[in-house]
Amino acid sequence: MSSIRHSSVIAVALGAAFVFAGACQAAEPAKALTPQQQRMADCNKQAAGKSGDERKSFMSTCLKGENAAPATQQEKMKSCNADASKKSLKGDERKAFMSSCLRA
């Protein structure tokens, strides 16, 4: 019977030690982000609204610390078309908007 009590005491002591260790870890302040983690967070914010290959390409150049390459004609067309659709432009208004948007 003595060994059962001894085992119970050890189990309770170990349990208390784990609880105490967990409480000490929870009280530690949050660690600062590494430069790479900060760059990832910043690039992720800048990539809002991008998706698919466009996002992948942007994130790749952003994380390398490079400036984004100029948009291809296809990317410009996609972006301008989306903007024209948001503004519900039709006919001559849409043509004029697309022309000026694609030149920019």
C-alpha positions as CSV (number, residue, x, y, z in Angstrom):
1,M,0.0,0.0,0.0
2,S,2.9,2.3,0.7
3,S,4.1,2.1,-2.9
4,I,0.6,3.2,-4.1
5,R,0.8,6.3,-1.9
6,H,4.3,7.0,-3.0
7,S,3.3,6.8,-6.7
8,S,0.4,9.1,-6.0
9,V,2.6,11.7,-4.3
10,I,5.0,11.6,-7.3
11,A,2.2,11.9,-9.8
12,V,0.7,14.9,-7.9
13,A,4.2,16.5,-7.7
14,L,4.9,16.1,-11.4
15,G,1.5,17.4,-12.3
16,A,2.0,20.5,-10.1
17,A,5.5,21.0,-11.7
18,F,3.9,21.0,-15.2
19,V,1.2,23.4,-14.3
20,F,3.7,25.7,-12.7
21,A,6.0,25.5,-15.8
22,G,3.1,26.3,-18.0
23,A,2.1,29.3,-16.0
24,C,5.7,30.7,-16.1
25,Q,5.8,30.3,-19.9
26,A,2.4,32.1,-20.3
27,A,3.7,35.1,-18.3
28,E,6.6,35.6,-20.7
29,P,6.2,38.7,-22.9
30,A,5.6,38.2,-26.7
31,K,8.9,38.0,-28.6
32,A,9.6,40.6,-31.3
33,L,9.3,39.5,-34.9
34,T,12.5,38.7,-36.8
35,P,13.2,40.9,-39.8
36,Q,12.1,38.1,-42.1
37,Q,8.8,37.7,-40.2
38,Q,8.2,41.5,-40.3
39,R,8.9,41.6,-44.0
40,M,6.4,38.7,-44.5
41,A,3.8,40.6,-42.5
42,D,4.4,43.8,-44.5
43,C,4.3,42.1,-47.9
44,N,1.2,40.2,-46.9
45,K,-0.6,43.5,-46.1
46,Q,0.5,45.0,-49.4
47,A,-0.7,41.9,-51.3
48,A,-4.2,42.4,-50.2
49,G,-6.6,42.1,-53.2
50,K,-4.1,40.1,-55.3
51,S,-4.7,36.4,-55.9
52,G,-3.2,33.5,-57.9
53,D,-0.1,34.0,-59.9
54,E,-0.2,37.8,-59.5
55,R,0.0,37.4,-55.7
56,K,2.7,34.7,-55.9
57,S,4.8,36.8,-58.1
58,F,4.3,39.9,-55.9
59,M,5.2,38.1,-52.7
60,S,8.3,36.6,-54.3
61,T,9.7,39.9,-55.3
62,C,8.6,41.6,-52.1
63,L,10.1,39.1,-49.8
64,K,13.4,39.4,-51.7
65,G,13.3,43.1,-51.0
66,E,13.1,43.9,-54.7
67,N,10.8,46.5,-56.2
68,A,7.9,44.9,-58.1
69,A,8.5,44.6,-61.8
70,P,6.3,46.8,-64.0
71,A,3.0,45.2,-64.7
72,T,2.7,43.4,-68.0
73,Q,0.1,44.5,-70.5
74,Q,-2.1,41.6,-69.6
75,E,-2.0,42.5,-65.9
76,K,-2.8,46.1,-66.7
77,M,-5.7,45.0,-68.9
78,K,-7.1,42.8,-66.1
79,S,-6.7,45.5,-63.4
80,C,-8.2,48.3,-65.6
81,N,-11.1,46.0,-66.6
82,A,-11.8,45.2,-63.0
83,D,-11.8,49.0,-62.1
84,A,-14.1,49.8,-65.0
85,S,-16.5,47.1,-63.9
86,K,-16.5,48.4,-60.3
87,K,-17.4,51.8,-61.6
88,S,-20.2,50.3,-63.9
89,L,-18.8,52.1,-66.9
90,K,-20.4,51.4,-70.3
91,G,-19.9,52.5,-73.9
92,D,-17.8,55.5,-74.6
93,E,-17.1,56.2,-71.0
94,R,-15.7,52.7,-70.6
95,K,-13.5,53.1,-73.7
96,A,-12.1,56.4,-72.5
97,F,-11.4,55.0,-69.1
98,M,-9.7,51.9,-70.4
99,S,-7.6,54.0,-72.8
100,S,-6.3,56.3,-70.1
101,C,-5.9,53.4,-67.6
102,L,-3.9,51.3,-70.0
103,R,-1.6,54.3,-70.8
104,A,-0.8,54.9,-67.1
